[in-house]
Every structure is written in C-alpha cells, then in structure tokens.
C-alpha cells in the first residue's frame, strides 16, 4: 500500500478521502493506512523506501486533523486549482515564442 500513499497528489488523496470528510473519518483512514505503511509495522526494517510513504501520510493527517490548517490548506488548493484552470482555458491565451515575436 505504500506506493498508493506516495502517489497521491493532495492530502485527501493520500488518505483516500473526499474533501468533505469528517474528523472521525480522517482519523480512521490515518490509523488504517498507518498500520499498513509504518516502517516498523510493515516490516521494512526502517531502512527501506517505506519511510517516505509514512512521512507523507503523517503530514497529510497532521494538516487535515487541525481545523485551522485544514481551512488554510483547502483555500490554497482551491485557489491553485482555479489559477491553473483559468490559465489553461483563458480565451485568446497563446504561448508566445521568439519566432512569433519577430517583426520581419
């Protein structure tokens, strides 16, 4: 399960939850995944590649378990997604290159 944890892009994806998850759901998902990816419990011996998965899992839980940090994270994620959506779909948006800027 460690590759699935490391592959998630957002904290919600790391925990396998939706953005509307309750604190209880976040805690239950963290405990379930921690049993699977913790280096001591997973039997990796502490030196394997499982450390990154657990670190990512714990960072996601620490952020989403705190209501203030979760609100700040949600604002940042929504703002970042809106910015990329706006830039990609803006009418008349065209990447300029050196060749198109030349005045012949």
C-alpha positions in Angstrom: 0.0 0.0 0.0 3.0 2.3 0.3 3.1 3.2 -3.4 -0.5 4.2 -3.3 0.2 6.6 -0.4 3.2 8.1 -2.1 1.4 8.5 -5.4 -1.4 10.8 -4.0 -1.2 14.4 -5.0 -3.3 16.0 -2.4 -3.6 15.3 1.3 -7.1 14.0 0.7 -5.9 11.6 -2.0 -3.1 10.4 0.3 -5.7 9.4 2.9 -8.1 8.1 0.3 -10.9 10.5 1.3 -13.0 13.2 -0.2 -12.8 16.9 0.6 -15.9 16.7 2.8 -14.5 14.0 5.2 -15.2 14.5 8.9 -12.5 14.5 11.6 -13.5 10.9 12.6 -13.2 9.7 9.0 -9.8 11.4 8.7 -8.6 9.7 11.9 -9.9 6.3 10.9 -8.3 6.5 7.5 -5.0 7.6 9.0 -4.9 4.7 11.6 -5.8 2.2 8.9 -3.1 3.3 6.5 -0.6 3.8 9.2 -0.8 0.1 10.2 -0.1 -0.7 6.5 2.7 1.7 5.7 4.5 2.4 9.1 8.1 1.1 8.7 8.0 -0.8 11.9 4.6 -2.4 11.3 5.2 -3.1 7.6 8.4 -5.0 8.3 10.7 -2.8 6.1 13.3 -2.6 8.8 13.2 1.2 8.9 15.8 1.5 6.1 13.6 0.7 3.1 11.6 3.0 0.9 8.5 2.8 3.2 9.6 5.8 5.2 8.5 8.3 2.6 5.1 6.9 2.4 4.5 7.1 6.1 6.0 10.6 6.3 3.6 11.8 3.6 0.7 10.0 5.3 1.5 11.7 8.6 1.9 15.1 7.0 -1.5 14.8 5.4 -3.1 13.7 8.7 -1.4 16.5 10.7 -2.7 19.1 8.3 -6.2 17.8 7.9 -6.7 17.0 11.6 -6.2 20.6 12.7 -9.2 22.7 11.6 -7.2 25.9 11.1 -4.6 24.2 9.0 -7.2 22.3 7.1 -9.1 25.5 6.2 -5.8 27.2 5.1 -4.9 24.1 3.0 -8.3 23.9 1.4 -8.1 27.6 0.4 -4.7 27.1 -1.1 -5.6 24.0 -3.0 -8.8 25.6 -4.4 -7.0 28.8 -5.3 -4.2 26.9 -7.0 -6.6 24.8 -9.0 -8.6 27.8 -10.1 -5.5 29.6 -11.2 -4.4 26.7 -13.4 -7.9 26.2 -14.8 -8.1 29.9 -15.7 -4.7 30.0 -17.3 -5.4 26.9 -19.4 -8.9 27.9 -20.6 -8.4 31.7 -21.0 -9.8 32.9 -24.3 -7.0 34.1 -26.5 -4.3 32.6 -24.4 -1.4 31.7 -26.7 2.1 31.0 -25.7 4.5 33.4 -27.2 7.8 32.3 -28.6 10.8 34.1 -30.0 9.7 33.2 -33.6 6.2 34.7 -33.2 7.6 37.9 -31.7 9.7 38.8 -34.7 8.9 41.8 -36.7 10.0 41.0 -40.3 
